[in-house]
Amino acid sequence: MIIGMRTGETHLDPSPTRPEGQIARWLSLQAVSISSRYHFIDDSRGVTVANNNQYQVSFKGTLHLVEKDKLSIKAGVFSGNNFNGGWNASGLGSGDGQSNLFLKQLYLSAKPAQGVELQFGSLYFEYGESTEITSYDFDGYLTGERLKLTRPHQLFFDEVSVTFGYVGDLNQPGVNKRLRRLQQSNYHQFLVAKNLGKRTSISADYSFESGVDTFRQAIKVQTAGLRIMDTLHFENYQRTGFASGYGFGVYGEKNLSNRFSLGGGFARIDRSGLNSDRFARGRRIHLNSHITLNPEMSLTVSFTQAIANDQPTLPSTRLDLAINYNLLETLKKTGLF
């Protein structure tokens, strides 16, 4: 599903099974990619906010300290100099060129028993079936600890996770600037997820962040039998208390061939926050497409248009046209990974 793609992922790309590489016993890679995109944004007044070329570098890897992944260190190095940013300006077009890469994720993962994982350090967020439209931006980060259980035979749910940590330092994505937050906590989340048969997945979570309580629910249904689409997705959130509000997103996607997918949806967000920067406050329609050229190269196109935007300075039209190089596929051919 295109809207569920995390940074560095290349959905729909063929991934032929290969024997385990020579050093995969100690070092495995989950994502290594380089992307370049044309990026355009204007606001409701017709003022151009961005019109430039950007690039993205993504690396996700695991250092295995004990066999069978029972104890490991997981790391993520990315471009993007803030919480909602995963791209650097190249210097072509608006904005100054940027060259920094940041170690945004670095955490210890321990699996003391089957279906039990403990995480500690700078973590990714847990989403369930929600996406960055109604939850946190996929480029975001938190500092803290998590217990993750995947024991459906004992707990009914396919996944149960509990996270405590600190969300903040929005312009300091580097781990070295944020590890001091391990002693602080302004965020906790409780999440459950369940597969209902082979076609339907649901999730629900409650999170607390700096005094704000938020409930999220999401469902993804494989709808190939309808012919007009292969995937239907709905997600929503409710905030309670002094910052009460509601928002949702609905999305459908169709694989027109084994190399080309097309999707579109509608989202209503009641206020701008730490979700995707494509979906600021207001109502928006969005279209997405993904074209696989070969296992290593793909094209993605994303278009977002605000409807009856009540704040002139908020983004109105946004277009992103990107070419992605999945370097991981090339590295796997060496036989090392």
C-alpha positions in Angstrom: 0.0 0.0 0.0 1.6 3.2 -1.2 0.5 5.5 1.7 1.9 3.0 4.2 5.4 3.0 2.7 8.0 4.0 5.3 11.2 5.9 4.4 13.4 3.7 2.3 10.8 1.1 1.4 10.0 0.2 -2.2 6.7 -1.7 -2.3 5.7 -3.7 -5.3 9.4 -4.3 -6.3 10.2 -8.0 -6.9 12.3 -9.4 -4.1 13.8 -12.7 -5.3 14.8 -15.1 -2.6 18.5 -15.4 -2.2 20.7 -17.5 0.1 21.8 -15.7 3.3 24.8 -13.5 2.6 28.3 -14.1 4.1 28.0 -11.4 6.8 24.2 -11.5 7.3 24.8 -13.6 10.4 26.2 -10.5 12.1 25.0 -7.6 10.0 21.7 -7.5 8.1 20.2 -4.6 6.1 16.5 -3.8 6.0 16.6 -0.7 3.7 19.3 1.1 1.7 18.1 3.6 -0.9 18.8 6.9 -2.6 16.0 9.0 -4.1 15.7 12.3 -6.0 12.5 14.2 -6.5 11.0 17.4 -7.9 9.1 19.1 -5.1 6.4 21.8 -5.6 4.1 23.5 -3.0 1.9 26.6 -3.2 -0.5 28.1 -0.7 -4.1 29.2 -1.0 -3.0 32.7 -2.1 -1.2 31.2 -5.1 2.2 32.0 -3.5 4.9 29.4 -4.4 6.3 28.0 -1.1 8.7 25.4 -2.6 9.9 24.7 -6.1 13.0 22.7 -6.1 14.9 19.4 -6.3 15.5 17.3 -3.2 17.3 14.1 -2.4 16.8 11.4 0.2 19.2 8.9 1.7 17.9 6.0 3.8 19.7 3.3 5.7 18.3 0.7 8.1 20.5 -2.0 9.5 20.8 -4.5 12.4 24.0 -5.6 14.2 23.3 -9.1 15.6 25.1 -9.5 19.0 23.5 -12.9 19.6 22.4 -15.5 17.1 18.7 -15.6 15.9 18.3 -11.9 16.6 17.9 -12.5 20.3 20.0 -9.5 21.1 20.8 -6.8 18.5 21.4 -3.1 17.8 19.2 -1.5 15.2 20.1 1.8 13.5 18.6 4.2 11.0 20.5 6.9 9.1 18.5 9.3 7.1 18.5 12.7 5.4 16.1 15.4 6.6 16.9 17.9 9.4 13.7 17.9 11.5 11.0 15.6 12.8 8.7 15.8 9.8 11.5 15.9 7.2 13.1 13.1 5.3 14.6 15.0 2.4 17.5 17.4 1.8 17.3 20.3 -0.6 19.9 19.8 -3.4 20.3 23.6 -4.0 18.6 23.4 -7.3 15.6 25.7 -7.2 14.3 27.3 -4.0 16.1 26.8 -0.7 19.8 26.3 0.2 21.5 23.1 -0.5 21.8 20.6 2.5 24.3 17.8 3.0 23.7 16.5 6.5 22.8 12.9 7.3 21.5 12.0 10.8 21.6 8.9 12.9 17.9 9.2 13.9 17.3 5.7 15.2 19.6 3.7 17.4 18.2 1.2 19.9 18.9 -2.1 21.6 16.5 -4.9 20.9 16.2 -8.0 23.1 14.0 -11.1 22.5 14.2 -13.2 25.7 11.3 -15.4 24.6 9.3 -16.3 21.5 7.1 -13.4 20.6 8.5 -11.0 23.2 10.7 -8.0 22.3 12.1 -5.3 24.5 13.4 -2.1 22.8 15.4 0.7 24.4 16.9 3.9 22.8 15.8 6.1 19.9 12.9 4.2 18.4 10.5 4.2 15.5 6.8 4.8 16.2 4.4 1.9 16.3 1.5 2.5 13.8 -0.6 -0.7 13.5 -2.7 -0.1 10.5 -2.7 3.7 10.9 -0.4 5.8 8.6 1.4 9.1 8.9 -1.8 10.8 7.7 -3.5 10.5 11.1 -0.5 9.3 13.3 3.1 10.5 13.5 5.2 11.3 10.4 7.1 8.2 9.2 10.3 10.4 9.5 9.6 11.0 13.2 11.4 9.6 16.2 11.0 9.1 19.9 13.4 8.3 22.7 12.4 5.7 25.2 11.5 2.0 25.7 8.9 -0.5 24.4 7.6 -3.9 25.1 6.2 -5.7 22.0 4.3 -9.0 22.2 3.4 -11.1 19.2 1.8 -14.1 20.8 -1.8 -14.3 19.3 -2.4 -17.8 20.7 -2.1 -16.5 24.3 -3.2 -12.8 23.9 -5.8 -13.0 21.0 -4.3 -10.0 19.3 -1.5 -10.5 16.8 0.4 -7.6 18.2 0.3 -5.8 21.6 2.8 -3.0 22.3 3.4 -0.6 25.2 5.7 2.4 24.7 7.0 5.0 27.1 9.3 7.8 26.1 9.9 11.3 25.0 8.7 13.0 21.9 10.2 16.4 21.1 13.5 18.0 20.0 11.8 18.6 16.6 14.8 20.2 15.1 17.4 17.9 16.6 17.0 14.6 14.7 20.4 13.2 15.7 20.5 10.6 18.4 23.5 12.2 20.1 21.4 15.3 20.9 18.4 13.3 22.2 19.7 10.4 24.3 19.6 12.6 27.4 15.8 12.3 27.1 16.0 8.7 28.2 15.5 10.0 31.7 12.3 11.9 30.7 8.9 10.9 29.6 6.1 12.9 28.0 4.6 10.2 25.8 3.1 6.7 26.2 1.2 4.5 23.9 -0.8 1.3 24.1 -1.5 -0.5 20.8 -3.3 -3.7 19.7 -3.5 -5.1 16.2 -5.4 -8.1 14.8 -5.7 -9.9 11.5 -9.3 -10.9 10.8 -8.8 -13.7 8.3 -6.6 -13.2 5.3 -8.1 -10.0 4.0 -8.8 -7.7 6.9 -6.4 -6.1 9.4 -7.4 -3.7 12.2 -5.6 -1.8 14.9 -6.4 0.5 17.8 -4.2 2.6 20.1 -4.3 5.1 22.8 -1.5 7.6 23.2 -0.7 10.4 25.6 1.7 13.2 24.5 2.4 16.3 26.6 -1.1 16.3 28.2 -3.0 15.4 25.0 -4.9 12.1 24.9 -5.5 10.6 21.4 -7.4 7.5 20.3 -6.7 6.0 16.9 -8.4 3.2 14.9 -7.6 1.9 11.5 -8.7 -0.9 9.2 -7.2 -2.3 5.9 -9.2 -4.6 3.7 -7.9 -6.5 0.7 -10.7 -6.0 -1.8 -9.4 -7.7 -5.0 -12.9 -9.3 -5.5 -14.4 -5.8 -6.2 -12.2 -5.4 -9.3 -12.2 -1.6 -9.0 -9.6 -1.7 -6.2 -7.3 -4.1 -4.4 -7.0 -2.3 -1.1 -9.4 -0.2 0.9 -8.1 1.7 4.0 -9.7 3.8 6.6 -8.1 5.5 9.6 -9.3 8.0 12.1 -8.4 9.7 15.4 -10.1 11.4 18.3 -8.4 13.8 20.7 -10.1 14.4 24.1 -9.8 17.1 26.7 -8.8 20.7 26.2 -7.4 19.9 22.7 -10.4 17.8 21.5 -10.7 17.2 17.8 -11.3 14.6 15.1 -9.8 13.6 11.8 -9.8 10.7 9.3 -8.4 9.4 6.1 -9.9 7.1 3.5 -7.9 5.6 0.7 -8.2 3.0 -2.1 -5.5 1.5 -4.3 -5.4 -0.7 -7.4 -2.6 -2.6 -8.9 -3.1 -2.1 -12.6 -0.2 -4.5 -13.4 2.6 -6.1 -11.5 4.6 -3.0 -12.0 2.1 -0.1 -11.7 -0.2 0.8 -8.9 -2.5 3.8 -8.5 -4.3 5.1 -5.5 -6.3 8.0 -4.2 -8.1 9.2 -1.1 -9.5 12.0 1.0 -8.3 13.2 4.4 -9.6 15.7 6.9 -7.2 16.8 9.6 -8.5 19.2 12.3 -5.1 20.8 13.1 -1.5 20.6 11.9 0.7 18.6 14.1 3.4 15.9 14.0 1.7 13.9 11.2 2.9 13.9 7.6 3.7 17.4 6.3 1.6 16.5 3.2 -1.5 16.7 5.4 -1.7 19.9 7.2 -5.0 21.2 8.8 -8.0 21.1 6.4 -9.5 18.8 3.8 -7.4 17.3 1.1 -7.7 14.9 -1.8 -4.6 13.0 -2.7 -3.4 10.8 -5.6 -0.4 8.4 -5.5 1.2 6.1 -8.1 4.1 3.7 -8.0 5.9 2.4 -11.1 8.5 -0.4 -10.8 11.1 -0.1 -13.5 13.2 -3.0 -12.3 14.0 -4.5 -8.8 16.4 -1.5 -8.2 14.6 1.5 -9.7 11.1 2.8 -9.3 9.1 6.0 -9.8 6.6 7.5 -7.4 4.2 10.4 -8.0 2.2 12.1 -5.2 -0.3 14.9 -5.7 -2.2 16.6 -2.9 -4.9 19.3 -3.3 -6.5 21.3 -0.4 -10.3 21.9 -0.6 -11.8 25.1 0.7 -8.8 25.9 2.8 -9.7 28.4 5.5 -6.1 29.5 6.2 -4.4 31.2 3.2 -0.9 30.4 4.3 -1.4 26.6 4.6 -0.2 24.4 1.7 -2.8 24.2 -1.1 -1.3 22.3 -4.1 1.6 19.9 -3.6 3.4 17.7 -6.2 6.2 15.3 -5.6 7.8 13.3 -8.5 10.6 11.0 -7.4 12.9 8.4 -8.8 14.1 5.8 -6.3 17.2 3.6 -6.4 16.9 0.6 -4.1 20.6 0.1 -3.4 19.8 -2.9 -1.1 19.0 -5.0 -4.2 22.4 -4.2 -5.7 24.2 -5.0 -2.4 22.4 -8.4 -2.1 23.8 -9.4 -5.5 27.3 -9.3 -4.0 26.4 -12.3 -1.8 27.5 -10.4 1.4 24.1 -9.4 2.7 
